[in-house]
């Protein structure tokens, strides 16, 4: 299960201290944005809903490898499977946002040198900075398509993906994901208590029920 004390223990190293992002303002890659928009459309046409077509258990295993709290006890460990899935694959939806979480976690654990070395070993043309730009460009293309297609109203579960996308790429310096219009959309999804629900913003009546359950 992805809850409880065991899950907290595995991710404790990054949950007990604040994350600090120090980066320059950066611009995304226009050609990659267009590719990502088309990839999102193809995924939608194939009924491969980007919000559900990602293996979070694999992602968790790979992230605990970086932390040294999972099957690998040495921090910054990454298997060939994790390197492929979390670094090199072209992805959409939650897959690409978790790739960025993986890279951010690696930076948090000071794994940059190990990752740069592996990039050289695999003869990748991309550097760490290139990877962040490429993946945030894909994220941005997904966000544009989610709004343009009306999917954020039709499939409200995608709002979580939309917000996650902005929360990951904004602190990395990619200002384009922080459109004022999108901030207004996000605020409109909150209920009166400030919470977000998978079913939209029509759950204000649930607040008292949750407060009762919590003893409030």
N, C-alpha and C positions, 0 to 999 in steps of 0.2 A: 504494500500500500504506500501511497505517496503522502502519508501523514504520520503524525505521532513523533515520539522521542527519537526513534531511529533515524527518521528523515532529517530532523533538526540536527542530530549529531553529525551526520554526513556533511551538512552544509554549514555547520557552526562557524568555520573559519571566516566566512564572508557575511554571516548574519550578526556577528557580535561587534563588528567595527564598521564605521561609516565608509562608504565608497567615495573617493574623490576623483573627479575627472578634470584633467588639465590638458586642454587641447586648443588648437587654433580654429578659427571659423573656416569651414571648408565648403566647397561646392561639389555637388553630385555630378555624375557622368551622364550626359543626355542620351547617348546611344544605349547604355545599359538600362536606363529608365524605360525606354521604348521596348526593349527586349523583355523586360520584366512585365510590362503591361500586357504584351501579347502572351507571355507564359501564363499569366493569371487568367486570361480569357480562355486559353486552352484547357487549363485545369478545371475551370467552371463548366466548359462545354463537355468535358469528359466525366462530369459528376464527381470529380475528385476535389471535394470541397476543401480549400486550403486550411480551413479552421480545424479539420479533423483528420487530415492525411499525414500526420506526423507522429513518430514513435517517441513519446516523451520518456519512456523507460530507458531507451538507448541513450537519449540526450543526458539523462541523469547519470547513467553509468560513465559516460565520457567526462562529464563535469566533475564527478567525484574522483576520477583519475587525475585531473589537474590538481585537485585539493589534496590528494594522497589519503583520502578517507574511504575509498571503495576497495575494489579488488587489487588495485596498485597502491602500495604504501608510500611510494616516492612521489612527492609533488611534481607537477609538470609532466606526468606520464600521459602518453597518448598512443593508443594502438593504431594499427593500420586502418582498421574499420572506423575508428573515431576520426582519424585524420581525414579520411575520405568523406565521411558523412557530415562532419562538423566544420570542415575547412574548405575542401576542394569542390564539393558538388554544387552545381547550380540549382537553386531551390526557390520555392515560393512559400507564402503563408508563414505558419509557425516554424517551419523548417529553417527558413532564412533568419527569422528573428532569434531563434535559438543558436544558430551559427554565430550571430553577433554577441549573444550572451556568453557563448563559449570563448570567443576572442576577448571579450571584456574581462571575463573571469581569468583568462590566461594572463592578461596584463596586470590584473589585481594581484596575481600570485607571482608576478615578476618572471614569467615564462618567455618573455620576448626573445631572448637569446636562443633558447632551445627551439622556438618556432621558426625564427629566421634561419637557423642552421638546417632545419628540416626542409624549409622552402628551397634552400640552395641545393640540398641533396636530391630533391625531386625535380630539380631543374625548372621550377616554377618561375614564370616571368613576373610574378607579383611579389611585392614586399608586404609587410604587415599593414602599412598605411594603405597600400593598394587594395588589400582584401577588405578593409573597413569601408573604403569608398565604394568598391564594387557591390558589397552586400547591402549597404545603406541605399545605394541607387536602386537595387532590386526592391528593397522595402518601400521606397518612395513610389516606384512604379506600381506596386501592389496597392498602396494607399490611394493613389490617383484613380485606379481602376475600381476599387471598392466604392468610392464616392460616385464616380461617373456612371456606373452601372446600376446604382440604386440598391446595391446589395446590403448596405448598412441599415436600410429600412426593411428589406425583405428577409435577411438572415441576421437578426440582431446579435447573434453570438459572435459575429465578425467584429463587433465593436471592441471587444476585448483585444483582438489581434491588432486593430487599428490603433488603439491607445498604446499597446505594447510597442508597436513600431515607432511611434513618436518618442516614447519614453527611452528607447534604446539609442536611437540615432541623434536625437537632439543634444544630449550631453556629449556626444562624440564630436560636436561642432558642425553638424550638417543642418544648417538653419532652415533649409527648404521644407523640412518635415514639420516645422512649427508655424504653419500658416495661421494667421489670426482667425480666418473663417473656420478652420478645423477646431481651434480652441473653443469657439462658440458652439460648434456642434457637440463637442465633448461635454461642455457644461450643460447643454440641454438634455443630455442623457442621465443626469443625476436626479435623484429624487430629493425631497425637501431636507432629508438628513445628510445629503451629500454622498449617498451610496450609489453604486452602479449595480444593475441587475442584468442577467442574461436576457430577460424578457423585455428590457427597455426601461422607461422611466415612469411606468404606471403602477408602481408598487408602494406608494407612500403609505397605504393602509397597512402594509406589512410591518412597518417600523415598530408599532406598539407590541406586535406579537414577538418580534425578535428581542425587544427590550424586556418583555416578560420572561422569555426563556433565559435571558442572561441575568435575570434577577434585578433588572433596572426598573 
